[in-house]
Amino acid sequence: MPIYEYYCFDCRKKVSIFYRTVDAAQRAEPVCPLCRGKRLHRLVSRVGVLHSEEDRLEQLADRALMAGLEEEDPRALARFMREMKHELNDEVDDPELDEMIGRLEAGESPEVIEASLGAAED
């Protein structure tokens, strides 16, 4: 079910038009949903791709993303954690996690961070 974007030369707006099939989109003469104008120019739209859970996990195992983890580089760990959070579509809203990532990006040792966070809980 494609959604095509057009620029309407009559109302000078960008509009989206939904079609049930690609064939219907190819046969249709688009009409602006805002002003009913017919002088439309089809735009190149962004494409969204859905990935399976397996694909997402495979992307996280990318060697480039893991570079530096074996050397215990805090910045590499921060990059990895940020990417994991991004892969979860930023569903994880945890200020403590954000603080930890920020401190790792600044080069602070994970052990020091863990000790200070553990002390804050006591």
N, C-alpha and C positions, 0 to 999 in steps of 0.2 A: 504494500500500500504506500505508494510514493506521495511525498509532499514536495511540491516544487515552489521555488521562490521566484518572484517576478518583480520588476520595477515597472510601475504604472506611470506612463508619461502624462496622463491626464491629471491625476491627483498628486503626482510626484512622491509616491510612497512605495516602500518595499512591502509586498504582500505575499502570503503563503496560500497555496491552493492545494487541497487534498484531492487525490484521485483514488478510486478503488483498485485500479490496475494500471500497469505501465502502458498497456494498449489504449486504455481510455484516455490517458494523459497525452499520448501521441496523436489521437484522433480529435481531441477537444480543441476548440478555439477559446483560449482563456479569457475570462471576464473578471475585471477587478472587483473583489468583494466589497470594497469601500465605496467606489464611485460608479461602478458598473461600466467603466471605461474598457475599451478593447485594444488600446495601444499599449500592450505589455511586452516587455523584453525579459526573457528567462535569464535568471542569474545562476552562477555556479554556486552551489550550496556546500556547506560542510557535510561530511559523511560521518555518521556515528557507527561504530562497530561494537557489538556485544561480544564479550569473551566469556568462555565457560570458566568455572572455578578452577579446572585443571590448567587452562591457559594462563590464568592469573598467577597461579602458584609457580608455573614454569617460568614466567617472566621474572618472578622474585628470585629465582635460582640463577639468574643471569650472572655470569662471571664478572662482568664489568661492575655490576651493582655490589657484588661481594668483595671486590678488590679492596684490600686494606684490612679486612676483618681478621685475617689470620695474623697480621702484625699488631693486632689490638689497637688500631688507630681509632680514637674516639670519634673523629669526624666521619670515618667510613661507617661506623655503627650508626651515627646520626642520620647519614644519607639512607642507609638501609631501613631504619625505623620510619623515616619520613615517607619513603616509597611504600612501605607496608601500609602505613596510615592512608596514603593516597589510594592504594589499591582497594582499600575498604571504603572508598569514596568519602573519606574523612568522617565516617560514621562514629569513629572513636573521638569523643569530645571529653578529654581528660586533661585538665590544666597541669596536673603533675607530670603527665607524659610529655606535654608541650615544654614544660620547664626542663625536663630531663634531656630532651632533644636539643634544646637551646644550649644547655650547658655542655653537652657532648660536642656540638658544633664549635663551641668556644675552646675546645681542646681539653676539657676537664676529664679526669679519669672516671670510668664507670664505678670503680670501687669507692672513690671519694663521694660521688653522687649518691650511691646506694647507702653509704654510711650516714650522710647528712639527711637523706629522706627517712631512713630508719630511725634516726634520732628525733626527727620531727614527730613521728608517730607515737613515741614513748611519752 
